[in-house]
Amino acid sequence: MIVSRKCVRANPASADPLESPTAPPSLATQGSAATGFPTERWQRLAGRGLHIDFPVFLAPMVGLSHAALRRAVSSYLPRSASSLVFTEMLSSRRLPTELLGASPETMHHPLERGLVPQLIANEERFIAGSLQRLRGMAPAAIDINMGCPVTKALKHNWGVALMGDAKYAEEVVRATVRHSPWPVSVKLRTGLDDDPAYLVSFSQMLEAAGAAWITLHPRIASEGRRGRARWDYLGLVRDAVSIPVIGNGDIQTCEDALAMLRRTGCDGVMIGRATTARPWLLWQIGEALGWPPPVGREGQMAPLGPLEEAREYPKAFGIFLDTANQLFPPEAALKRARFVTHWGSRWLEFGHEFWKRIARGQSTAEMQAIATEFFDVPMRMWERTELRS
Ligand SMILES: Cc1cc2nc3c(=O)[nH]c(=O)nc-3n(C[C@H](O)[C@H](O)[C@H](O)COP(=O)(O)O)c2cc1C
């Protein structure tokens, strides 16, 4: 069980609410030993070359979890912490003949650590070819997508469709494990139906087939991302397996992340949509768990509250834009900057206006200038937004 402090300042903020106070030394020195993390389940994976000591992971998201967002998020990882960042789902049909880095989806930054490419796959020959190709990304592990609910995935018997055929899903995991020099994980949903007993037996099958850990997004296929994720299923699954279980779904704030860890006993949290607005969640959560600030932010505390968070937004966006500019062709960089703003602006006061202005930017430099000007006056960032999609 992870023991944590709260996501509030141990030291009251300075009189000026826009001023970042300095971190008290007690919070900056305790590290993971004080928090019960890494859990014993992660420690067992160290023997297989996987060293995870921080319980927050970036979710795979099509059009979002490319090198630019991964870098923005990783820049807020507490100093010396190691966790994982997932790529968006990659087609195992295309990968074997694709040149790595020919598309933004397969590009990676040379300094990236803890990279987990996610495969959408169901045939051994394509899996083998994909894994061969992915060596160029120096992955920490490989993830198999058993959660994608779109019609195409259902039609081709991949994504969440695999949850409807446990025997076939088992073969997919076994084939991947056979060909993979890295640990293999599975990201799944509750399933096609709301049947917790089936979910438990399916998870046990994944473990028996060789999955190193599982990530559970507890919604059924037809829910997409609507409604509330059923966090109670996380504890249910964790009790039934002995591999790490990462929980996913509806985390918007540091408090949400700590609540999921505490209430479900899961071995880590995976965050998707909220990282597009608040990539510094890793810093906030790290601070609450006693980790030091990220590299380059020594002596500072994580942005907290509407004003400080809005002030951080253009800085995070700047890291995103710089990386996109460095790695992607100009049109691809603009497209992804628009998409991340489309999501992230939902948490911003006047977010729709911000998104409209960014959408008009013709270069990453112009977008950066728009963001700088927009945030020149004090803005606010909402703690939560209604997540309807
Ligand atoms: C735009 C978008 C694309 C996504 N693409 C993927 C994907 O490629 N693979 C996957 O396993 N899940 C994908 N997801 C689902 C997320 O990984 C995550 O399970 C879901 O958003 C719930 O987590 P959250 O509430 O933290 O966002 C996607 C979600 C979004 C919003």
The ligand as a Gaussian input file, in Angstrom:
#p B3LYP/6-31G(d) Opt

LIG

0 1
 C       -7.249000      10.739000     -28.264000
 C       -7.115000       9.425000     -27.537000
 C       -6.466000       8.374000     -28.157000
 C       -6.309000       7.145000     -27.487000
 N       -5.588000       6.146000     -28.089000
 C       -5.303000       5.012000     -27.382000
 C       -4.387000       4.049000     -27.889000
 O       -3.773000       4.222000     -28.943000
 N       -4.190000       2.914000     -27.157000
 C       -4.820000       2.698000     -25.960000
 O       -4.597000       1.660000     -25.329000
 N       -5.667000       3.614000     -25.444000
 C       -5.895000       4.776000     -26.110000
 N       -6.676000       5.742000     -25.555000
 C       -7.246000       5.522000     -24.196000
 C       -6.301000       6.046000     -23.108000
 O       -5.070000       5.361000     -23.113000
 C       -6.933000       5.911000     -21.713000
 O       -7.192000       4.551000     -21.482000
 C       -8.248000       6.689000     -21.593000
 O       -8.128000       7.989000     -22.147000
 C       -8.666000       6.807000     -20.119000
 O       -7.669000       7.437000     -19.365000
 P       -7.767000       8.998000     -18.948000
 O       -9.073000       9.181000     -18.240000
 O       -6.579000       9.241000     -18.063000
 O       -7.723000       9.796000     -20.217000
 C       -6.845000       6.977000     -26.195000
 C       -7.498000       8.053000     -25.578000
 C       -7.605000       9.265000     -26.213000
 C       -8.274000      10.429000     -25.506000

